[in-house]
């Protein structure tokens, strides 16, 4: 009797064990496939960066004789010195900072103020206003290059860093306001009502209550905005003409010759241009990751 019962139990649990093993093997295969795909995608993404880094340390003769995709036969730092001197990278970096830092500060300040008014007060047609601000970012930038350039010429601000700052701020306010609006709506109204009962003015509520609570969103947008503005090329070459006023991206572009290009020097300048954005990313990587989910805040 005991032997028969144990056999019955064993035969009953056998299918369960088989099912568990199959599920475990499927989970293992899925995990291996996921990591293998991630490794392949990472290698495909990192390969161009590795090529640029290696090329930046090669001489012009090495690339001319063996090709840009060949195994390097030389290693030199002179390409960085040449790029720094020929491209005027120091002045270009200064110009980029002069444009980027005020643009980020002004854009976040104006966007936060607009989002505060739209999210905390009953403003007529506020949804329409938000949609119009967001719709402005959906227009192709290429359609606006010539009109904006003509406007800056009419206002006698063409070929100035101030015009570039104004354009960058104008085209960033819509998106940032939309994101901050969704974030500020999640802040309880009781906090604003309590501050109002304590006699706080609207400006004080904005500066001392709402802005501190919006700090995560502001940090994420600030990090993203720095990267976007610093790496912008299209507006720089459209609104600026003087070589001494060009930001870093336009300065790198100017290194390319009409007939013969020194790819090692261009690669070295590209690496230099990527350093500030890399530093910002490493310092604010948590904000970058958080910024990816800001658009889903309702």
Secondary structure, 3 states (H helix, E strand, C coil): CHHHHHHHHHHHHHHHHHHHHHHHHHHHHHHHHHHHHHHHHHHHHHHHHHHHHHHHCCCHHHHHHHCCCCCCCCCCCHHHHHHHHHCCHHHHHHHHHHHHHHHHHHHHHHHHHHHHHHHHCCCCCHHHHHHHHHHHHHCCHHHHHHHHHHHHHHCCCCCCHHHHHHHHHHHHHHHHHHHHHHHHCCCCHHHHHHHHHCCCCHHHHHHHHHHHHCHHHHHHHHHHHHHHHHCCCHHHHHHCCCHHHCCHHHHHHHCCCCCCCCHHHHHHHHHHHHHHHHHHHHHCHHHHHHHCCHHHCC
